[in-house]
Amino acid sequence: MTGGSFTEVSCMGIPSVVEHLKPANNIYANPFGTEIALLRTSEGGMARMAVSWDSPGFSGEMGRVRGQKGTLYGKYDGLADVSALKLAKPQLPAAMSAGGHGGSHGYLSNEFITSIIEGRAPLVNIAWALNMTVAGIIAHQSATKDGELLKIPQYEFKA
């Protein structure tokens, strides 16, 4: 949301009690059904992320953004006047579904294809994509090391 990145992470995992998620029964040999990470941002803030494949209740991808000036969780609540901001998602082409991961796949695919057609760089370039996803890989490595604080590699886009 800020254009920054995650710089370090500590993550703890809880071994799964669900039979098909136990390490001997999943293709990744992942011992954890739940992992919770605390990440530091390049701006000095922090984020908490969790994944839980084996706990009852609501599942799926969702996000909450909390800061000292406001919170965005379905709707904005805060100090700044955001009435001029358009918080709705753009329309997808009729034949394209929003897809998985909370409906992000269709939007990412549409943006990538549109950027090619329009001859411009996509909004999510390679470095930005790596800075968003490698943090999760390093978080899992931290969980396998009992929550050890690990540095996250940083990537820059060079045109």
N, C-alpha and C positions, 0 to 999 in steps of 0.2 A: 504493500500500500504506500510505502514511503519512498520506494526506489532504493532503499538500503538493502542490507543482507544480514544473515545470521553469521556471527563470528566464532562462537563457541557454544558447546552444549554439554549438559549433564542429563542423562536419561536412565531411568530405572525400569526394569521389567518385572512382571509377575508371571511365573510359569503357569501355563494353561492346565486346567483340570478337564477340559473337553477332549475326548479321546482323539478325534481326527485332527486336532491342533497340536497334539504332543509332538515333540521333535522327531520321533521315530515314524510318525504318520503324516508329516507334511513335507512337501518337496524341498523346502528351504532348510529343514532341520532346525527351525526356529523354536526355541523353548518357550517363548513368551506369547501369551494370549492378549496381554495388555502391556503397553509401554507408555510412560509419561515422561516428556522431555521439557526441560527449562532451557531456553535459548537466549543468548545475549545478542542484541542487534548492533549494527555498525554505528547507530546513532546513540548508543548507550542505554537503550531501553531493553525490555525483555519480552519474551513470548512463551506461553506454555502450550504445548501440543500433546494430544493423547490419541492413541488408537487402542481400541478394545474390540477384539473379535469374539470374546467369550463371556461377556457380561450381559445380563438381561437388561432390557429397556431400549430406549431409542438408539438406533444405530444409523450410520450414514455420515456424510461429510457436512459439516456446518462450521461457520466461523463467527467469532465474536472479536471485535476490536475495541479495546479499552485504552483510554489515555487520560492524561490529566485534564484535557479540555473536553472530553466527550466519550461516548460509547456508541458503537454501531452494532446492533444485534437485531436484524430485521427492520428496525427503525433507529433513527439517530436521537440521542438524548445528550445534550451538552450545552456548553457555553457559547459556541460560535453559531452565527446565523448561516445555516446551510440551505436556506430556501431556494437559492439559485442553482444548487447542484442537482443534476439529473441522476437519481439513484436507481432507475429502472434499467434492466438489461436490454440491449438492442434486440431487434427482431431477427430471428434466424430465417434463412431461406425455407420455404414451405416444405421441401423434401428432407430437411435436416432435423434430426432429433437433438435435444440438448445432451443426451448421452449420460455417461457415468460420472462418478466423482462429484455428486451434487449438481450435475448439469453443466459441468465445465467443458467436457470434451467437444461438444458441438460448437461452442463459442470459440474455443482455441483453434479448432479446425477451420471454422469459417474465417477467422481473422487471418490465419496463415494463408489460406487460398486467396482471400481478398488482397492481401499484401502482394502476392505474386502477380495477380491480374493488374493491380494498380502500379506495379513497378516500384514498390517502396519496401523498406525494412518492416518486418512484423513488429507489433507492439512488444511481444515477448521474444527477445533475441536469445541466442545460444547462451551467452553469459548469464542473463537473467534467469533463464530456465535452469541452468546448472546451480546458480546460487540459491534457487528455491528448492531444488530436489536433493542435492548432495547433502544438505543439512540433515535430512531424514536418514540417509545412509550412515552418516557419522553418529547420529543419535542412537541408532541401533547398535553400532559398534560400542558406544558408551554403555549401553545397557548390558552388553556381553562382558563389560569390564566393571560391573557393579557400580555404575553411575560415575565413572571417572570423567572429569571435565576434559573435553577434547576440543582442540582448535578445528575450525571448519575452513577448508580451502576456499580462497576467494578467486572469482573469475571475472575478467574484464573483456568486453567486446572490442575488438580492433577491426575496423572496416578495411 
